[in-house]
Amino acid sequence: MDYFKIAADVSEKILSYNQDTTGWKLVKSSKNVVVSWKPSNEYPGNIYRGEGVMEGTPEKIIPFMYLPEYRSKWDKALQHYSLLERIDEDTAICHIVTHSYGMGIISSREFIDLIHIRKFDGGVITTNSVSVEYEKFPVSTSSHVRGHNNPCGYVCSPIPNDPSHSKLVAFIQPELGGLLPRSVVESAIPSNIVNLINDARTGLKQYLSPNKN
């Protein structure tokens, strides 16, 4: 499997999502997070976009969003998160296991994702990820329902005239697998995105703030 080509392709898709300003419909606005959606071109569901302002620079925020030593501490939606293999300095295979949602209506899911970090002029940094087949971790060995993440990621950009904050835009379009009705999945995603961004904000203050204990 050509992980470098997959990484390049998904990076271009996340960039295109971020540049796409048409057709997005507001679905949720809560606690300084705005979530919108539009039909996905990747699967018969929707792509969701969550936007919020974070304290810190992209160089500080992006590692906090994906490195296991941070993500496993602040992301309340996950029961497990680890890097299975480093492909190169900016590319890795990740193993993600979620908690159940909705009082157990949606059971825990497992994802094997390729993640790639890309830097752009102007200080913009993105994470770009997609689920892949990984021979060292086949579905047959899993005790969880294996889901599939279509191209997803974060775009973190400096805010002009405010060097202490950055804009974070998250894109997700998951297929959770199993026998869940699409309506159940779609109804849960907006709140999960709000929680993700707010948990990240809290984690940044708790673990990376200069004044933390």
C-alpha positions in Angstrom: 0.0 0.0 0.0 1.4 3.4 -1.0 0.9 5.4 2.2 2.7 8.4 0.8 0.3 8.7 -2.1 -2.7 8.2 0.2 -1.3 10.9 2.5 -0.8 13.3 -0.5 -4.4 12.7 -1.8 -6.1 13.1 1.6 -4.1 16.3 2.2 -5.4 17.8 -1.0 -8.9 16.9 -0.1 -8.8 18.5 3.3 -7.3 21.6 1.7 -10.2 21.6 -0.8 -12.8 21.2 2.0 -11.3 24.2 3.8 -11.5 26.3 0.6 -15.1 25.3 -0.2 -17.4 28.0 1.0 -20.6 27.0 -0.7 -23.5 24.7 0.3 -22.7 24.4 4.1 -25.7 24.4 6.3 -25.6 25.4 10.0 -26.6 22.5 12.2 -25.3 23.5 15.7 -23.8 26.5 17.4 -22.8 26.1 21.0 -20.0 27.3 23.4 -18.2 29.3 20.7 -18.2 26.3 18.3 -20.1 26.4 15.0 -21.0 23.1 13.2 -22.2 22.9 9.6 -22.7 20.1 7.1 -23.2 19.3 3.5 -23.6 16.0 1.5 -20.3 14.2 1.2 -18.7 13.2 -2.1 -17.0 10.3 -0.5 -19.9 8.2 0.8 -23.8 8.3 1.1 -23.7 10.5 4.2 -22.6 14.0 5.2 -19.3 15.8 5.8 -19.3 17.9 8.9 -17.3 21.1 9.6 -16.7 22.4 13.1 -15.1 25.8 13.7 -13.7 27.4 16.8 -11.0 29.7 18.1 -8.2 28.1 20.2 -5.6 29.6 22.5 -2.1 29.1 21.1 -0.3 28.9 17.8 -0.8 26.2 15.1 2.6 24.8 16.0 1.4 24.3 19.6 -2.2 23.2 18.8 -1.7 20.6 16.1 0.7 18.3 18.0 -1.7 18.5 20.9 -4.6 17.4 18.7 -2.9 14.2 17.4 0.1 13.0 19.5 -0.9 10.2 21.9 0.8 11.7 24.9 -1.7 14.6 24.7 -4.7 13.2 22.9 -5.2 10.3 25.2 -5.4 12.8 28.1 -7.9 15.3 26.9 -10.2 13.6 24.5 -13.1 12.3 26.6 -14.6 10.5 23.6 -11.7 8.0 23.3 -10.9 5.0 25.4 -7.7 4.3 23.5 -5.4 6.2 21.1 -2.0 5.2 20.0 0.5 5.3 17.0 1.0 1.9 15.6 3.8 2.8 13.2 5.8 5.9 12.1 6.0 6.0 8.3 8.1 9.2 8.4 8.4 12.3 10.6 5.0 13.6 9.4 3.1 10.4 8.7 1.9 7.6 11.0 -0.7 4.8 11.4 -3.0 5.4 14.3 -5.2 3.1 16.3 -8.3 4.7 17.8 -11.1 3.2 20.0 -14.0 5.4 21.0 -16.3 5.2 24.0 -19.9 4.3 23.4 -22.4 7.1 22.8 -26.0 7.8 23.7 -26.2 5.6 26.8 -24.8 2.7 24.8 -27.0 3.1 21.7 -23.8 3.5 19.7 -21.3 1.0 20.9 -17.5 1.7 20.9 -15.9 1.8 17.5 -12.3 1.1 16.3 -10.5 2.9 13.5 -7.1 2.3 11.9 -6.2 5.6 10.3 -3.3 7.0 8.3 -2.5 10.5 9.6 -0.3 13.1 7.8 0.8 16.5 9.0 1.3 19.2 6.4 2.6 22.8 6.8 1.7 25.7 4.5 3.0 29.2 4.0 1.5 31.7 6.4 1.8 29.4 9.4 -1.2 27.1 8.5 -0.8 23.5 9.7 -3.2 20.6 8.9 -3.7 17.1 10.0 -5.0 14.8 7.2 -6.3 11.4 7.9 -8.3 8.5 6.4 -8.9 4.9 7.4 -6.6 2.3 5.8 -6.1 -1.4 5.7 -3.2 -2.3 7.9 -1.9 -5.9 7.7 -0.4 -5.8 11.2 -3.9 -5.1 12.7 -6.5 -6.9 10.5 -10.2 -6.7 11.3 -10.3 -10.4 12.3 -8.1 -9.6 15.3 -10.4 -6.9 16.7 -12.9 -7.2 19.5 -14.5 -3.9 18.5 -16.7 -2.8 15.6 -14.4 -1.6 12.9 -15.4 1.8 11.5 -14.1 3.7 8.5 -13.1 7.4 8.5 -13.4 9.0 5.1 -11.0 11.9 4.6 -11.0 14.0 7.7 -8.7 16.3 9.6 -7.9 19.7 11.2 -6.9 23.0 9.6 -5.3 25.3 12.1 -4.6 28.9 11.0 -3.1 32.0 12.7 -5.5 34.8 13.4 -4.2 38.1 12.0 -3.5 40.7 14.8 -4.0 38.1 17.5 -0.9 35.9 17.8 -2.1 34.3 21.0 -5.0 32.5 19.3 -5.7 30.4 16.2 -8.7 29.3 14.2 -9.3 25.5 14.2 -11.6 23.9 11.6 -12.3 20.2 11.9 -13.7 18.1 9.1 -15.2 14.6 9.8 -17.2 12.1 7.7 -17.2 8.7 9.5 -18.8 5.4 8.7 -19.3 3.7 12.0 -20.1 0.2 10.6 -22.5 -2.2 12.2 -26.2 -2.0 11.8 -26.8 1.6 13.0 -29.4 3.6 11.1 -27.7 6.6 9.4 -30.1 8.9 11.1 -28.8 7.9 14.6 -25.2 8.5 13.5 -25.9 11.8 11.9 -27.9 13.1 14.9 -24.9 12.4 17.3 -22.1 13.9 15.2 -22.7 17.7 15.7 -22.6 17.4 19.5 -19.5 15.2 19.3 -17.7 17.9 17.3 -18.7 20.6 19.8 -17.4 18.4 22.7 -14.2 17.6 20.8 -13.3 21.3 20.3 -14.3 22.3 23.8 -12.4 19.3 25.3 -9.3 20.4 23.3 -9.6 23.9 24.6 -9.8 22.7 28.2 -6.9 20.3 27.7 -4.7 23.0 26.2 -5.2 25.1 29.3 -4.7 22.2 31.6 -1.7 20.5 30.1 0.1 23.2 28.0 -0.6 26.5 29.8 2.5 28.2 31.2 0.6 28.7 34.4 -0.5 25.0 34.9 0.4 23.3 38.1 
